[in-house]
Amino acid sequence: MTAVHLGFPRVPGNRGPSGTPRPEHPGLVDSFGRVATDLRVSLTDRCNLRCTYCMPAEGLDWMPTEQVLTDDELVRLMRIAVEMLGVTDIRLTGGEPLLRPGLEQIVERITALDPRPRVSMTTNGIGLAKRAPGLVAAGLDRINVSLDTIDRERFAELTRRDRLPHVLAGLAAARDAGLSPVKINSVLMRGYNEHEAVPLLRFCLEEGYHLRFIEQMPLDAQHGWSRRDMITAEEILAMLGEAFTLSPFPAPRGGAPAERWLVDGGPGDVGVIASVTRPFCSACERTRLTADGAVRSCLFSNDETDLRSLVRAGARDEEVADAWRATMWRKLAGHEINEAGFAQPIRPMSAIGG
């Protein structure tokens, strides 16, 4: 990728991987011309499922409580992101964010920021049925629910928990509370649930949910990901094409991770996030904050910056913002999954946040 000169004054001695000096830009710009405005925040690394493609049956060694950002630290960092770094969208993730104590109060504090960011959440849906109205009242704008099967027996096999009815109740409650459109994220795995592509889409079209298939990524704690076991975007579209007529979605994709397709002429649609086979790194607008306060420029990065230590050492807002800017300036052109020598991140998805 060719470096882009942004037209701002340059700061000597501060160069990104493209070799370009960092401009005096207030936002989270990188040396390839991208500007991050979408912040993904992990509220906890803990989860109440044990999905086979994410973690072992016995779970993981969770972060000690003292390492996790407090509510005040968390909100302070999000305030810096919004007020000083140009972040306009915040997505709360985990682990499972519904396990974070005081979640509704955290959402309320985020939506009180000025300018107000759009706030969404990705969850497995367990416990959402009771909490959806409170989250809406706190200001949550949108929700994504992870669901890989609508077969109860297979759900229990994949997640090692018999909780499908709770997830379905959570989806319905989110829709009824006004968190529209409710999006469902699904991962298809060879030998497990690849034959459910069509049933999942039929279910979402009938219920009014927006389905997004995601290629399985090398982010499991066991480091057992295999390209040959991954169901590719081409395979997903071929399976859907046997039952539906798919046509390209008319609206521009922009920086969205999903390629969208109208189903049978619309209005329903389906998305495919081909992170591995069709990387969209050149349009990436994301920055990530882990539950223990580390900033990551990419989901697959092995480089991160510890903001928690800065905050707890009494750093000023501008010092924290500068450290965040420097991290994003070092962002690579792409995730390099398809390059020789790619190293899977040491942290699993549950610790990084989706």
C-alpha positions in Angstrom: 0.0 0.0 0.0 1.3 3.5 -0.9 1.8 6.0 1.9 -0.7 8.9 1.8 0.5 12.4 2.6 -2.2 14.1 4.6 -1.3 17.7 4.1 -0.6 18.5 7.8 2.7 19.8 9.3 5.1 17.0 10.1 6.6 16.0 13.4 10.3 15.0 12.8 11.6 11.7 14.2 8.2 10.1 14.5 7.7 7.6 11.7 5.3 4.8 11.0 5.9 1.5 9.2 5.4 3.3 5.8 8.3 5.6 6.7 6.1 8.7 6.8 6.6 11.2 9.6 3.5 11.7 11.8 1.6 14.9 11.0 0.2 17.2 13.7 -3.1 15.6 13.5 -5.4 15.5 16.6 -7.0 12.2 15.7 -5.9 8.6 15.5 -4.3 8.7 12.1 -1.9 6.1 10.8 0.9 6.4 8.3 -1.3 4.9 5.5 -3.9 7.6 5.7 -6.5 5.8 7.7 -8.2 7.6 10.7 -9.7 5.5 13.5 -13.0 6.8 14.6 -14.5 3.5 15.8 -13.4 2.3 19.3 -13.9 -1.3 20.4 -13.8 -1.6 24.2 -13.6 -4.9 26.1 -15.3 -4.6 29.5 -14.2 -8.0 30.7 -12.3 -11.1 29.5 -14.8 -13.4 31.3 -17.5 -15.3 29.5 -20.3 -17.6 30.5 -19.9 -19.8 27.4 -17.1 -22.1 26.4 -17.3 -22.0 22.6 -15.1 -24.7 21.1 -13.4 -22.2 18.6 -12.7 -19.7 21.3 -11.5 -21.4 24.5 -11.0 -24.7 26.2 -13.8 -26.4 28.1 -12.3 -25.5 31.5 -12.1 -21.8 30.5 -9.1 -19.6 30.9 -7.2 -17.9 33.7 -9.2 -14.7 34.0 -7.6 -11.3 34.6 -7.3 -10.5 38.3 -9.8 -7.8 39.4 -7.1 -5.3 40.2 -5.8 -5.5 36.6 -9.2 -4.6 35.1 -9.9 -0.9 34.5 -12.3 0.6 37.0 -15.5 2.3 35.8 -13.8 5.7 36.3 -10.7 4.7 34.4 -12.7 3.2 31.6 -15.0 6.2 31.2 -12.0 8.6 31.4 -10.3 6.8 28.5 -13.5 6.8 26.5 -13.9 10.5 27.2 -10.3 11.2 25.9 -11.1 9.1 22.8 -14.3 11.1 22.1 -13.2 14.6 23.1 -9.6 14.6 22.0 -9.1 11.9 19.5 -12.2 12.1 17.3 -13.9 8.8 18.1 -17.5 8.8 17.1 -18.5 5.2 17.6 -18.0 3.0 20.7 -18.7 -0.7 20.7 -18.7 -2.5 24.1 -17.4 -6.1 23.9 -15.8 -8.8 26.0 -15.5 -11.7 26.8 -19.1 -11.2 27.6 -20.0 -7.5 28.4 -23.2 -8.4 30.2 -21.0 -9.9 33.0 -19.5 -6.5 33.7 -21.1 -5.1 37.0 -22.8 -1.8 36.6 -23.0 -2.0 32.8 -26.1 0.2 32.5 -24.4 2.9 34.5 -21.3 2.7 32.3 -23.5 3.0 29.1 -25.3 6.0 30.7 -21.9 7.8 31.4 -20.7 7.1 27.9 -23.8 8.5 26.2 -23.5 11.6 28.4 -20.2 12.5 26.7 -20.1 15.5 24.4 -20.1 15.0 21.5 -22.3 12.0 22.1 -20.8 8.9 20.5 -23.0 6.2 19.0 -22.8 3.2 21.4 -23.4 -0.4 20.5 -22.6 -3.8 22.1 -21.7 -7.3 21.0 -23.0 -10.0 23.4 -23.8 -13.7 23.4 -27.3 -12.7 24.5 -27.5 -14.7 27.8 -29.2 -12.4 30.3 -30.2 -9.9 27.7 -33.9 -10.7 28.0 -34.1 -9.0 31.4 -31.7 -6.2 30.7 -32.5 -4.9 27.2 -35.0 -2.3 28.4 -32.6 -0.9 31.0 -29.8 -0.7 28.4 -32.0 1.2 26.0 -33.0 3.6 28.8 -29.3 4.1 29.5 -28.8 5.1 25.8 -27.5 2.0 24.1 -28.2 2.5 20.3 -27.6 -1.0 18.8 -26.7 -4.6 19.5 -25.0 -7.5 17.9 -25.7 -11.0 19.2 -23.3 -14.0 18.5 -25.3 -17.1 17.4 -23.8 -19.9 15.3 -26.8 -22.3 15.3 -30.5 -22.4 16.0 -30.4 -26.1 16.8 -30.5 -26.6 20.6 -28.4 -29.8 20.6 -25.7 -28.3 18.4 -25.7 -25.1 20.4 -24.9 -27.1 23.5 -22.2 -28.9 21.6 -20.5 -25.8 20.2 -20.8 -23.7 23.4 -20.7 -26.5 26.0 -23.7 -24.9 27.6 -27.5 -25.6 27.0 -28.5 -21.9 26.8 -30.1 -21.5 23.3 -33.5 -20.6 24.7 -31.9 -17.8 26.7 -30.2 -16.4 23.6 -33.4 -16.5 21.6 -35.3 -14.7 24.4 -32.6 -12.1 24.5 -32.8 -11.4 20.8 -36.6 -11.0 21.0 -36.3 -8.7 24.0 -33.7 -6.5 22.2 -35.9 -6.2 19.2 -38.9 -5.4 21.3 -37.0 -2.8 23.3 -36.1 -0.9 20.1 -32.5 -1.9 19.6 -33.0 -2.0 15.8 -31.7 -3.4 13.7 -30.7 -6.4 15.8 -27.7 -8.0 14.2 -26.6 -11.7 14.5 -23.0 -12.7 14.0 -22.5 -16.3 13.0 -19.3 -18.4 12.4 -19.6 -21.5 10.3 -17.2 -24.3 11.0 -16.5 -27.3 8.8 -17.9 -30.5 10.2 -20.0 -28.7 12.8 -22.6 -26.2 11.5 -21.8 -25.3 7.8 -25.1 -26.8 6.7 -26.9 -24.2 8.8 -26.2 -21.3 6.6 -29.6 -21.4 4.9 -31.6 -22.1 8.1 -29.9 -19.3 9.9 -30.7 -16.8 7.2 -34.3 -18.0 7.0 -34.7 -17.6 10.7 -33.3 -14.0 10.6 -35.4 -13.0 7.7 -38.5 -14.3 9.4 -37.7 -12.6 12.7 -36.4 -9.3 11.3 -32.8 -9.7 12.4 -29.8 -8.8 10.2 -27.4 -11.7 9.7 -23.7 -11.4 9.3 -21.5 -14.5 8.6 -17.9 -14.1 9.8 -15.0 -16.2 8.5 -13.4 -18.0 11.5 -10.2 -16.1 12.5 -7.0 -17.3 14.2 -7.9 -15.9 17.6 -8.6 -19.0 19.7 -6.9 -19.5 23.0 -5.8 -23.0 22.0 -4.1 -21.8 18.8 -5.8 -24.6 16.9 -7.2 -22.5 14.0 -6.7 -24.2 10.6 -7.3 -22.5 7.3 -8.5 -25.9 5.8 -11.3 -26.0 8.5 -12.4 -22.4 7.8 -15.6 -21.9 5.8 -14.7 -19.2 3.3 -16.9 -16.3 2.1 -17.1 -17.9 -1.3 -18.4 -21.1 0.2 -20.9 -19.3 2.3 -22.3 -17.3 -0.7 -22.4 -20.6 -2.7 -24.5 -22.3 0.0 -26.9 -19.3 0.3 -27.1 -19.1 -3.5 -28.7 -22.6 -3.6 -31.8 -21.3 -1.7 -31.8 -17.6 -2.3 -31.1 -15.1 -5.1 -28.3 -12.7 -3.9 -27.6 -9.4 -5.5 -25.1 -6.7 -4.4 -26.4 -4.2 -1.8 -26.8 -0.8 -3.5 -25.4 1.4 -0.8 -21.7 2.0 -0.6 -19.8 -0.2 1.9 -17.5 2.5 3.2 -15.5 1.2 6.2 -18.0 -1.4 7.2 -16.5 -4.9 7.6 -19.4 -6.7 5.9 -20.1 -7.1 2.2 -23.8 -7.0 2.0 -26.2 -8.8 -0.4 -29.9 -8.3 -1.0 -31.8 -11.5 -0.5 -34.4 -12.3 -3.2 -34.5 -8.6 -4.2 -34.9 -7.3 -0.6 -35.7 -5.7 1.7 -33.9 -8.4 3.7 -30.1 -8.6 3.3 -27.2 -10.7 4.5 -23.6 -9.8 5.2 -20.4 -11.7 4.9 -17.3 -10.5 6.8 -14.4 -12.1 5.0 -11.6 -11.1 7.3 -9.2 -13.8 6.1 -9.9 -14.3 2.4 -11.0 -10.7 1.5 -9.2 -8.4 4.0 -10.6 -4.9 4.3 -7.6 -3.5 6.2 -7.2 -0.6 3.8 -10.6 0.9 5.0 -10.2 0.0 8.7 -11.4 2.7 11.1 -10.9 0.8 14.3 -8.9 1.1 17.5 -9.2 -1.3 20.4 -9.0 -1.0 24.2 -8.6 -4.2 26.3 -10.3 -4.7 29.7 -6.9 -4.1 31.4 -6.3 -0.8 29.6 -4.1 -1.8 26.6 -4.6 0.0 23.3 -4.2 -2.1 20.2 -4.1 -0.8 16.6 -5.4 -4.0 15.1 -7.3 -7.1 16.2 -4.3 -9.2 15.2 -1.5 -7.0 16.5 1.1 -8.3 18.9 2.0 -4.7 19.7 0.0 -2.8 22.3 0.4 0.2 24.6 -0.4 0.1 28.4 -2.6 3.1 29.1 -3.7 1.8 32.5 -0.2 2.4 33.9 -0.2 5.9 32.6 -3.6 6.6 34.1 -2.7 5.1 37.5 0.6 7.0 37.5 -1.3 10.3 37.2 -0.7 11.1 33.6 -2.5 14.1 32.1 -5.2 13.6 29.5 -2.9 15.0 26.7 -0.1 12.5 27.7 -2.6 9.6 27.5 -3.9 10.9 24.1 -0.4 11.2 22.8 0.4 7.6 23.7 -2.8 6.5 22.0 -1.9 8.5 18.9 1.6 7.0 18.7 0.2 3.5 18.9 -2.1 4.1 16.0 0.6 5.8 13.9 2.6 2.5 14.1 -0.4 0.5 12.7 0.7 -1.9 9.9 -0.9 -1.8 6.4 -2.8 -5.0 7.1 -3.2 -8.0 9.4 -0.8 -10.2 7.4 -2.8 -13.4 8.0 -2.1 -14.4 4.4 1.7 -13.7 4.7 4.4 -16.2 5.4 5.5 -16.0 9.1 2.1 -14.7 10.4 2.1 -15.1 14.2 -1.3 -15.5 15.9 -1.8 -12.9 18.6 -0.8 -14.1 22.1 -4.1 -12.8 23.6 -7.2 -14.8 22.6 -10.3 -13.0 21.3 -11.9 -13.2 24.8 -9.1 -11.0 26.1 -8.8 -8.6 23.2 -12.5 -7.9 22.6 -14.3 -8.3 19.3 
